[in-house]
Amino acid sequence: CSVVALALTSTLVAAPQRPRPSTLIDSAALLHDLKVLSADDMQGRQVETPGGEKARKYVIQRFIESGIKPLGTSYEAPFTFSARARGGAPPVERHGVNVVGRIDGSQVPRHYIVVSAHYDHLGLRGDTIFDGADDNASGTAGLFAVAKYFSAHTPANSLIVVAFDGEEDGEWGSKSFVKQPPVELSLIDIDLN
C-alpha cells in the first residue's frame, strides 16, 4: 500500500522527467526484502529482542543499498518508553530504535516529505513466531523500493525515510519521532505511511 501511494503521488514530488512504468519498482527485490524481514529467523521482530536487532541491522543495510543517507551521524534514533507489563505488574522501561535517513531534494531541499513504515512486530508467543509479513514487513520492504526509485530520480522535496520501532507496543517509535523530530516539524509537509 505504501509503495502504491507513493508511486501515485510521485508526480507531485518527482522532478519533471519520469521513467516508463516498468522501471518504477523492482518487484523481485521487494519480494526478497519481504521474505527476509518476515522469515522465522527474525523471531517476529519484537522491540528490544535479538530478532528486532537483526531486523534493524537489515533495515540499515538496505537503507545504504537503496541510496538513503543518514540524517545526522547515524541511521539509529534510540528512544525509551514505558510499556505495560503482563500479569498486572507495573510498567517497565523499554528501549526502541527508529531507523532514519534522507534523500536530498532538488528544488525544495529544506522541506521534507516523510515516508515511513514500522519494522517491528509481535515477536514470539510461546512456540509461535508472529512473522508479520503484512504488519509491517511489506511496508518496510516498500520503503527500500521507494528509496531506490527516488535515489535514481531525484525528488523535488527532500525525503525523510523512517522505519519505526516499538509501534506494536503503542506507536512509541512514531511518538518519539514527533516528540524529537530530526528537523523542525514546520519543515515537514506530510508523512506517507
Salt bridges, closest charged atoms under 4 A:
ASP26 OD2 - LYS148 NZ 3.99
ASP33 OD1 - ARG62 NE 2.88
ASP41 OD2 - LYS54 NZ 2.66
GLU48 OE1 - ARG94 NE 2.89
GLU48 OE2 - HIS95 ND1 2.80
GLU53 OE2 - LYS57 NZ 3.39
GLU65 OE1 - ARG62 NH1 2.92
GLU76 OE2 - ARG56 NE 3.66
GLU93 OE2 - HIS95 NE2 3.31
ASP104 OD2 - ARG102 NH1 2.75
ASP120 OD1 - HIS118 ND1 3.03
ASP135 OD1 - HIS118 NE2 2.93
ASP135 OD2 - HIS121 ND1 3.93
GLU168 OE2 - HIS118 NE2 3.88
GLU168 OE2 - HIS121 ND1 3.32
ASP169 OD2 - ARG94 NH1 3.50
ASP189 OD1 - HIS111 ND1 3.26
